[in-house]
């Protein structure tokens, strides 16, 4: 694994940390200097869209926004939590047996804390201490396709592991978060989100082979040649918000796409008389090319997205390593087009926003973020033109969707972000201690 980042944009700031520490001190009666904080960044996926659940290889990087969970160990097994986004508090014990949620309509902010306990219990970890904590995300960025749910799940895992003196590797925590989402919440997603959150490093593009759960990295070669202060990357990340929000566990569109991909794999493997697990990673690309004519139209499109996206990931790795942002951006845009045409995700509003981004000055490539049904779009933009591009997107999308835009806080309609680092626990008196 590469060394730590050194991102020029410090997140979280001391001001943000102080707010969380004071909240926990007020809830727990402890001194603010005792409060530990988990910083879990949000993530983007430039390439590798919608293929993690098929065992594909995905790319990811985090951004300089995310979830903060301030906490202190409780005196016993009790968990006491408050939220910056939701009213009321939650209280339960880590030695309570947690059972999977059967009705997706019952999922709420408490579910992720209980889900973390469930995942650790089911993996045989001994939980003897609870936490007293306060969790807060960035207003307007939750349910926007930036993997805020995975950031919350990872935050609870890291906090519970910390107070119980558990040593858990990032790769094992990826599987634990997957257990929260798959087994506890009932969402059939892959490991892209927790992989990005737990493994990203500034200046690197993270690649995760979702079949073998093995990460690798490509360093942005131009960073070492940068003439900019503090080794800044020559691009920014633009996030443009549609005003449409979603809760993925309650969305049936996502699970339908996963099912269709598996059915395409099943049909192709059946031709060979192969009994491998029905995921597209188990289908040889040559077999797909020779046999794709047997697939019905819907399944053919899902398979085409998978195999073409895998090619884009390979090309993207090379472009990134060479520092060729133009080529990398073109691949990101091609991924966006395939998501619309072949994977068939994206509402009218999301597609409209995507098209506006592609026309913005300085934008090198754009696609949906997250599942793509609602939320936001991302773009890779020349750092010198980032603010100009953001202004263009704000103005054009407001013309196109004035009612939706009116629901988005003015300072959250388009964000100019920078790449970030991985999730970490910041201990008292230890600035940025990982």
Buried (B, 14 or more C-beta within 10 A) or exposed (E): EEEEBEBBBEBBEEEBBEBBBBBBBEBBEBEBEBBBBBBBBBBBBBBBBBBBBBBBBBBBBBBBBBBBBBBBBBEEBBBBBBBBBEEEEBEBBBBBEBEEBEEBEEBEBBBBBBBBBBBBBBEEBEBEBBBBBBBBBBEBBBBBBBBBBBBBBBBBBBBBBBBBEBEBEBBBBBBBBBBBBBBBBBBEBBBBBBBBBBBBBBBBBBBBBBBEBEBBBBBBEBBEEBEEEEBBBBBBBBBBBBBBBBBBBEBEBBBEBBEBBBBBBBBBBEEEEBEEEBBBBBBBEEBBEEBBEEBEEBBBBBBBBBBBBBEBBEBBBEBBBBBBBEBBBBBBBBBBEBBBEBBBBBBEBBBBBBBBBBEBEBBBBBBBBBBBBBBBBBBBBBBEBBBBBBEBBBEBBBEBBEEBBEEBEEEBBBBBBBBBBBBBBBBBEEEEEE
